[in-house]
Amino acid sequence: MPYFDHSATTPIDPDVLNLLQKVQTEEFGNPSSTHAYGRKARHRIETARKQMAAAIGASSLEIIFTGGGSESNNLVLWNRLYSSKKHVITTAIEHPAILTTLKHLKNFGIRVTVLPVDRRGRVSPEEVARAIESDTGLITIMMANNEIGTIQPLREIGALAKENGILFHSDAVQVPGKQPIRVADLNVDMMSFSAHKFYGPKGVGALYIRQGVKLNPLIIGGGQERRLRAGTENVPGIAALGLAAEKAARGHSDHLSDLETQFRTLLTETIPGIKFNGDPDHHLPGLVSLTVPNPTSDILLIQLDLQELAVSSGSACSSGAVKPSHVLQAIGLSAAANQRTLRISFGKDNTFDEVSLLAHAIGQLCAGNLAN
Ligand SMILES: Cc1ncc(COP(=O)(O)O)c(C=O)c1O
């Protein structure tokens, strides 16, 4: 069944799966043990740390492993409670792991400025500059959006943060494999990652923490992950994340761009009135958000599913329910247009034939040819 929902999650890469299984079955030692089993497991973790660091141009001292993108984001945000600088700046199109967490943090005295984005989903560095207050301690702005693919001007925002002595965090969960990441060029202090978005397993992630940035743990107990994340490490998952990160750093962006171009061309030819959302100039390759004149996305999803074609409406990250997307709302789509929007996210193994099949199927459905 052709799969076009890679922004929700990716299938695990076969080499990554082999490594995961090998470590799970043969290398089961506790990495804190001093005997040979333990040392082997420790070696796996430290190799993965080097691989993840190399993939983003960081030092391995700057990587810790977490339980995924949501946890990495939470670790950064809850740390505001330890600081006297209680004001946080973010955008209206962040993932719920940022926006909902910040909502909770308001109960603990954290103040939040949520910046709007333009019709393409970009936040302006000038708006960020205007939002800075004397007690702003953190700016958190995602590198690329999971619903419309818009890439934010991190370098400029990071420079602003640096000038003003403010920590800068970015949720880069959607980026590995699609766009190179060099943390030093982006002026970020912290960056969140999740293995299942780049052909690794679910439930394991990483957080880049620039040397010199001090954090407190969310999960307290043993001293694992430099005292930042207690609990016996998920060694198979971490080893798998490392290999997945190394492979993702080689990138698939050309293939994804080619698939996307073919798809957009076919749809533009066959569906009068189709609109593409996002920023054509600053865009994750392979992610297409489209609004059709008819029918609604719930009907499209069911019809495509009947044809064994897996796509998503808006964001499929959380509940599985089709509800209006806050991202589409923030870029100015009406409630009605919101309900006629689909997200297609291609992956490294999609083929041009699959893209044609999908474009043809969507074209037919939009022309009113529905199955009963
Ligand atoms: C941008 C973004 N941030 C965070 C997450 C959460 O990551 P995880 O599923 O690893 O918790 C996701 C997807 O689920 C995402 O797309």
The ligand as a Tripos MOL2 file, in Angstrom:
@<TRIPOS>MOLECULE
LIG
   16    16     1     0     0
SMALL
NO_CHARGES

@<TRIPOS>ATOM
      1 C1          7.3820   19.2650   14.5470 C.3       1 LIG1
      2 C2          7.1590   18.1340   15.5030 C.ar      1 LIG1
      3 N1          7.5730   18.2510   16.7670 N.ar      1 LIG1
      4 C3          7.4150   17.2600   17.6550 C.ar      1 LIG1
      5 C4          6.8150   16.0770   17.2980 C.ar      1 LIG1
      6 C5          6.6650   15.0100   18.3340 C.3       1 LIG1
      7 O1          7.6560   14.0300   18.2080 O.3       1 LIG1
      8 P1          7.4720   12.6140   18.9150 P.3       1 LIG1
      9 O2          6.3930   11.9000   18.1800 O.co2     1 LIG1
     10 O3          8.7900   11.9370   18.7780 O.co2     1 LIG1
     11 O4          7.1450   12.8740   20.3400 O.co2     1 LIG1
     12 C6          6.3370   15.9230   15.9730 C.ar      1 LIG1
     13 C7          5.6130   14.7350   15.4840 C.2       1 LIG1
     14 O5          4.9890   13.9700   16.0780 O.2       1 LIG1
     15 C8          6.5360   16.9740   15.0570 C.ar      1 LIG1
     16 O6          6.1200   16.8670   13.7870 O.3       1 LIG1
@<TRIPOS>BOND
     1     1     2 1
     2     2     3 ar
     3     2    15 ar
     4     3     4 ar
     5     4     5 ar
     6     5     6 1
     7     5    12 ar
     8     6     7 1
     9     7     8 1
    10     8     9 2
    11     8    10 1
    12     8    11 1
    13    12    13 1
    14    12    15 ar
    15    13    14 2
    16    15    16 1
@<TRIPOS>SUBSTRUCTURE
     1 LIG1         1 GROUP 0 **** ****
